[in-house]
Amino acid sequence: MLKEILSISGKPGLYKLVSQGKNMLVVESLLDGKRIPTYTRDKVVSLGDIAMFTETEEIPLRQVLTNIKVKENGGLCPVDPKADNHQLKQYMAEILPDYDRDRVYPSDMRKLFSWYNILINSGVTEFEEPKKQENLAEEPAV
């Protein structure tokens, strides 16, 4: 699901991919539902391609969002993105205890908490990729 949700540099909020053209994408804002074109010159990043740094590895954004969802029982993130850096770091340590304190900046945390609330408000609550169903057809008895 997060593969279809996009962040566009220079534009606020998040966008859902609606369709693709030769040199452009048509996206719909999750904030107000307006559809706009984005072109190849715009920096567009899928939320499915983003990861957060930890001391040992990179954790996919979907896992971090799921951690927030579990902590808040599916509700909104209580941390205001405009909160002071100490409060942001404290909450981040609660949801991802081993995050890399040198490479994850307060601006990244603000963006993360803001994106989470946008996703929840727009009805996107499943962050994990659906598991592929394996064909478990039983062999016929001989």
C-alpha positions in Angstrom: 0.0 0.0 0.0 2.8 2.4 0.8 4.3 2.0 -2.7 1.3 4.0 -4.1 1.7 6.8 -1.5 4.2 9.5 -2.6 6.1 12.4 -1.2 6.8 15.2 -3.6 9.6 17.6 -2.9 8.4 21.2 -2.5 4.8 20.2 -2.1 3.2 19.7 1.4 1.6 16.5 2.5 1.3 13.1 0.8 -0.1 12.1 -2.5 -1.7 8.9 -3.9 -0.7 7.8 -7.3 -3.7 7.9 -9.7 -2.2 7.2 -13.1 1.0 7.5 -15.1 1.7 9.2 -18.4 4.7 9.3 -20.7 6.5 12.2 -18.8 4.2 12.7 -15.8 2.3 11.2 -13.0 -1.2 12.2 -11.9 -1.5 12.3 -8.1 -4.2 13.0 -5.6 -3.5 14.9 -2.4 -4.4 12.9 0.8 -5.0 16.3 2.5 -7.7 17.8 0.2 -8.3 15.3 -2.6 -7.2 17.6 -5.4 -5.5 15.9 -8.4 -2.4 17.5 -9.8 0.2 16.4 -12.4 3.8 15.9 -11.4 6.6 15.8 -14.0 9.9 14.1 -14.4 11.7 17.2 -13.0 9.9 16.9 -9.6 11.5 14.7 -7.0 9.0 12.1 -6.1 9.6 9.4 -3.5 7.4 6.4 -2.7 7.0 5.8 1.0 7.6 2.1 0.3 11.2 3.0 -0.6 12.0 4.9 2.6 13.9 3.5 5.5 15.0 4.8 8.9 18.5 4.4 10.2 19.2 2.4 13.3 22.4 1.5 15.0 22.5 -1.9 13.3 20.4 -1.7 10.1 17.9 0.3 8.1 14.3 -0.3 9.2 11.6 0.1 6.4 9.3 3.0 7.0 6.3 0.7 7.0 7.7 -1.0 10.2 8.2 2.4 11.9 4.7 3.4 11.0 3.4 0.1 12.3 5.3 0.7 15.6 3.5 4.1 16.0 0.2 2.5 15.2 0.7 -0.2 17.8 1.8 2.3 20.4 -1.2 4.5 19.8 -3.7 1.7 19.3 -4.5 2.9 15.7 -5.0 6.5 16.8 -3.2 9.7 15.9 0.3 10.4 16.9 0.1 12.7 20.0 3.4 14.5 19.2 2.9 17.8 17.6 5.4 18.1 14.6 6.2 21.6 15.9 7.2 20.3 19.3 10.7 20.9 20.6 13.5 18.6 19.6 13.7 16.9 23.1 10.1 15.8 22.9 10.5 14.5 19.3 13.6 12.5 20.3 11.9 11.1 23.4 8.9 9.8 21.4 11.2 8.5 18.6 13.1 6.5 21.3 9.8 5.0 22.4 8.8 3.7 19.0 12.3 2.9 17.7 14.7 2.5 20.6 17.8 1.9 18.6 17.4 4.7 16.0 20.6 6.3 14.9 20.8 9.5 16.9 23.4 11.0 14.6 21.7 10.3 11.2 18.0 10.7 12.1 17.4 14.4 12.5 14.5 16.2 14.2 13.3 17.3 10.8 13.0 13.7 9.8 11.0 12.9 12.9 8.6 15.9 12.3 8.0 14.6 8.8 7.5 11.0 10.1 4.9 12.0 12.7 3.2 14.4 10.2 3.0 11.7 7.5 1.6 9.1 10.0 -1.2 11.5 11.0 -2.0 12.3 7.3 -2.2 8.5 6.6 -4.4 7.8 9.5 -6.7 10.8 8.8 -7.1 9.6 5.1 -8.0 6.1 6.1 -4.6 4.4 5.3 -4.1 2.2 8.3 -2.4 -0.9 6.9 1.3 -0.3 6.4 2.7 -3.8 6.0 2.9 -5.3 2.6 0.3 -8.0 2.0 1.8 -11.5 2.4 1.9 -13.5 -0.8 -0.5 -16.4 -0.7 1.4 -19.6 -1.5 -0.4 -22.2 -3.4 -1.0 -24.9 -0.7 -2.9 -27.3 -2.9 -2.5 -30.7 -1.5 -1.1 -33.5 -3.6 -3.7 -36.0 -4.7 -3.5 -39.2 -2.9 -2.1 -42.2 -4.9 
